[in-house]
């Protein structure tokens, strides 16, 4: 599969397009401010504890207080709180020599763990969406290229996407030999077949970031940002980049140098795939991305075959209606035509979920299929197409009404682009001259 990353820098924001076989499958926008992004660390202050919700609201500097549930505290929250208090007071302590407290109970009450007015080191788990503030966690972790570092843990976990038992065993041995005391390690999927030296270099970088976080914590007064995640463009490359990438296009010389330097540290063999775009026309227009954006966003999405989707959003969930349009083969019966249209549109449904970053509950109304075997084919096709979706999701088989229910992880606001063109009659003014009628 041909994979390309297109990074367009214009008017103070960065637009990132991810293409598979020249088709736009993801679109991200990074504004001038990178506050309250997933992965950012903040020193916050507990403002209110709601015992009925078993949760607390924490001031992290956003206009709405962040939400922290008891289940997001992490088992070693007491140890973390003591450690943060010591670091904040200027004491010389380290995770490796710190005495761990007992884990909190999984069914406990938040009132027995934290108090109103206390300071907490938290990490953004879900960005502010609509009228809600960010969702946070105190079970903190630092993600790297191959590893994730988890303070105050002793576990070693291997990505379940690595299927080879021999490779899992090899990676676990390497992780065990590298594991700092009182730190847990999660081995990511991209670590498969990587050497000891590559994993060690990644771990050293993560330990360096952890030390930067501790330095920022000293004498810090909440609410304050302690350590930010990488810019979205670098985060995407860290999480997605692999040998299947062919090209990274960027139209800004400064960002071009930053990306090359970053790639030089995580994947030096791929530095040359970064290309600086110097064309006179806008890059998205030159590469045909603008055209794909205009045809992919909006209430109605039509395919070349004539089949189309109607995508509507409600307060509680998203609804996608599947329509065959004028796609039909007179030589086939209604069931066969419906199956073909559903299979084609299942691919587009999966693409639209990634492209718009739709989250929560999604209900897809496919064309009715009467045969159980055909409904199974449709379900298998949808599962296959969503395998490349990085967001956690669950797909239920079609119901007897032909509805497919999907839940998809929501961590960021969905991508919404209004397709607007200037009216050719009024040239965008909203006013037109009245016609003069002359009667003889």
C-alpha positions, 0 to 999 in steps of 0.5 A: 500500500502506498502511504503518504503524509502531506503537511501544509503550513499556512496562515498560522496553522498546520494541516496534515493529510494522510493518504493511502493509495492516493485516497485521503483517509485522515485529516488533522488540523493543528492550530497555533496553540497546542494546549490541552492536547492528548498526552500533555501534563498539567499540575492541577488543583482539585476544585470539587469532589462529586461523591455521587459520580465518584469523580472530581473536577480539577482546575488545569487552566481551561475555562471548564474544569477537567473531569477525573473519575476514580477509575482514572486515578491509577493504582499508585495514585497515593505514591504519585501524590507523595512523590509530586509533593516532594518534588514540588517542595524541592526535595531530591527524590527519584522514582527508582528509590521511592517506596511504593504505597499499596494499590488503591481498591478498584471499587473504592471511593474517590473521597478516600484518596484525594481531597478538595484543594490538593494539587495533582499531576495529571495527563490529558486523556481526552481533549475539550469537546463541545461544552465539556472540559478535558478528561484527565488521568493520573495514571501517567505515561510517556509514549515513545517511538517503540516503548511507553514508560509508566512511572510507579509500575513494575509491569511489562506489556507487549502489544497484542498486535504482535502475533509471533510468540517468539518475537513477544518472548524476545521483546520481553527479554529486552524490556526486562533487561532495560526496565528501570526500577519502579518503572513499567514498560509497554512495548509498542507494535512498531518495536517488532523486529527492532534491536536492543540498541534501538529500544535502549535509545528510545528508553533513554529519550523517554527518561530524559523527558521524564527528568524534564518533567521533574524539573518543571514540577519544582516550585510550580504553582497550579494550574500550569502546564508541566510538559507538552506532547510533541506537535501533532505532525511529529506525534503522528509520525512517531505513532504511524511511521513505518517502512510502508511510508513512501513520501512526506511532503512539507511546504515549510523549510523550518518544519522540513528541517525539524521533521528531518532532524526528528526522523534522524533520531527515530528512523534515520533510514527514512530521512530521504522520504521527506520532500520540500514542496516548492511549487507556486500553487498551494500544495493541497491544490497541486496534489489534489487534496482540496478536491478530495476534501470538497467531495468528502465532507458534507451531509451527502457523500457520493461515490463514482458508481452513484451510490451515496451516504447521508451523514447526520449528527445528533447530540447523542450519536451519528447516523449514516444512511446507505443508499444505492443511488442508481448503482444497479445491474439489471442482470442481478437480483435485488439481493445481489445488487444490495450486497454489492452496494453495501460492500462498496459503501462499507469501505467508504463508511470506514474511511469517513469514520477516520477522516471525520474522526467520528466518535461515540455511538455510530448507527449505520443503516445499510440496505436490507439484506435478507440472507444471513450469509450476505449479512455476514459478508457485509460485517466481515468487510466492515471489520476488515476495512476498520482494521487500519483505524487506530481509534479503539472501536467495537462493531456489532453484526447487522441487526434484523433491521439492517442496522450496524452499531459501532462505538468508536473512541473519542479523544479529540473534537471531530473534524468538521469542514464547511464546504463553501463556495462564492455565489456566482450571482451575487459574488458573495455579497448576498445581494442581487440587482432586481430585473427591470421590466419594461412594458410598451 
